[in-house]
Amino acid sequence: NLPPSGSFNKGGRAYPDVAAMGHNYPIVVGGQQYAGSGTSASTPVLAGMITLINGALLEAGKSTVGFINPMLYKFDASVWNDITSGENNCCAGSPSTATCCDHGFTAVSGWDPLTGNGSPKFEAIKAAFMSAAGVQ
C-alpha cells in the first residue's frame, strides 16, 4: 500500500529515525489530565532517554551526545526492538472512527519508513552511547 512515488521524496532523507510507544500517555496541561497519543507522547519519551544518557555521560566526565542521528545508524541491531508489523494509513480517531487513507507505509524487518530503526532498548542504547564515548 505504498503511496504513489510522487507523494514522497525518494531521493531525500527518510524518517523517522526511531520509534517509541506513543499511545494513551497521561499528560497534564494547565492542571488538567488527559491521555495523549502520537508524537506528542513518544517524542518526550525519547528525549527523556537521551537526557538520562547525557546525565550518565556528564557524570563520567564526558560531553553530552549532541546531534544523535549519525550515532543511531552506527549502532548494531541489538540496541533496537525491531517493529515488524503495522501500518500508518489510518490515524486521527479511535479504532471505530479513524480516518484512513488508501496508502501508507508498512513496518518490516530492519529499518522502514514507519518505525525507523525501531524502538530503543534503553539499557542497550545507553551502553552503546557510553562505549562510543570511551566509558566502560
N, C-alpha and C positions, 0 to 999 in steps of 0.2 A: 504494500500500500504506500510505496514511496510517493512523495509529492512530485508533480511534473518537474523536470530538470530546470525549467525556467523559474521555479518558485524559490530556489535557494542557490547560493553561490558555490558551485562545485570546486572552484579554484581558490576559495578563501579559507580562512581559519575556521575550523569546525568547533563546535561547542555542544554540550558542556564538557568541561574537563573532568568533573567528578559529579557524583550524585550523593544525596543524603535524604534520609527519611524526612518527609515534609507533609504529614497529614495529621490533623487534629492535635496540634501543639497548643497547650494553654498559653495564651498571650494576654497580657494586661496592658490596656491603654486607657489613660485617664481614670484609673481605678476600676474600670470595667473589664471583666474577664470574658474572653471568647475563644473559640477554637479556630486556629489559623492553619492554613494549608498552602502548599506551593513554595515558591522561592522565599516568600516572607517567613516561612518556618525553617526551611532547610539551610538557607544562607547563614543565619546566625548560629546554627549548629556547627557548621564547618568553621566559621570564624572563631567560635569558642575553642574548637580543637586546636586551631593554629595558635590561638592565644596561649593555651596551655603548653604547647610545644615551644613557643617563644620564651615563656617563663622558665622552662627547663633549660633551654639554651643559655639564657642570661645567667641562671644560677651556676651553670658550668663555665661561666666566663667567656662565652661565645656570643656572636652577634645574632640577631633575630633572622628568621628565614628570608625576609624580604619578599621579592616577587616570586611566588611559589610555582608558577606554571612550568618553567623548564624542569624543575625537580620532579614534578608529578609524572613526567614522561620518562625519567631516568630510573625510577623505582620499578622493581620487578612486580609481577602479578601477585606476589604473596602479601602485599600491603592492601589489596583491594578485595572487597566482596563483589565478585563478578555478577552483575544482574543480567540474566539471560532470557527473561520473559517480560512481556508488557509492551504497550504501545502508547503513543501520545496523541492519537487522533480524537480523543474525547476529553473535554475539560469543562470547567466553569459550571458547576452544579453538582447535585447529589446524583448517585447512580441512576435514579429514575428520571432525573430532569437534566442530565448532562448534555451539553452542546457537543455534537460530534461532526467531524469532517470526513470526507471520503479518503483523505490522505493523511499520513503521519509517518513517524519513524518507529521502528521496532527494535527492542533490545535483543542483542545476540551475544554470543560468547566473545569476550575480548572487548576492545573499545567499540562503541557505537554512538551514533548521534542522539541517542535518547538518554543514556546514562553515563556517557564518557568512559572513564576507566572503571567505573563502579563506585561503590561507597567505601570510604576509608575504614580500615580496621585500625582503630585509634592507637593501640599499643604498638602495632607493627609500623605504622607510618611515623609515629613519634620516634621509634628506634631508628628508622631509616634517615630521618632528618638529623638525629643526633649523630649517627655514624658518618653522614656526609659532612658534618661539621667537625669531625675528628674526636667526638666524645664516645668513649667506650662504655 
